[in-house]
Amino acid sequence: MATASLTSKGQITIPIEVREDLGLKTGDKISFIKNERGEYVLKPKTGSVMNLLGMFKAPEKPVTLEEMNESVGKHLAEDDARIMREYARYARRGKSGAA
């Protein structure tokens, strides 16, 4: 098990085997995440948005702003209709006293 000492300034040196296991390099950021048991987990905050390059195919045909707006509007209308249906069901249950 790797260990490290805390300096008076609150700093530690991460042992080389841990750095290698986590793939850490000079300048990398590390997240300290508290889990449900109250323990902290160290996770490298590495990577760049550039790592996403090539992950998605380019659309076959470019989409215009009008087409995007139409698609978003359609989705919002569908979502609004769903919310209204769910609220109507909820309101009916409240009046009838049924759960």
Buried (B, 14 or more C-beta within 10 A) or exposed (E): EEEEEEEEEEEEEBEEEBBEEBEBEEEEEBEEEEEEEEEEEEEBEBEEEEEEEEEEEEEEEEEEEEEEEEEEEEEEEEEEEEEEEEEEEEEEEEEEEEE
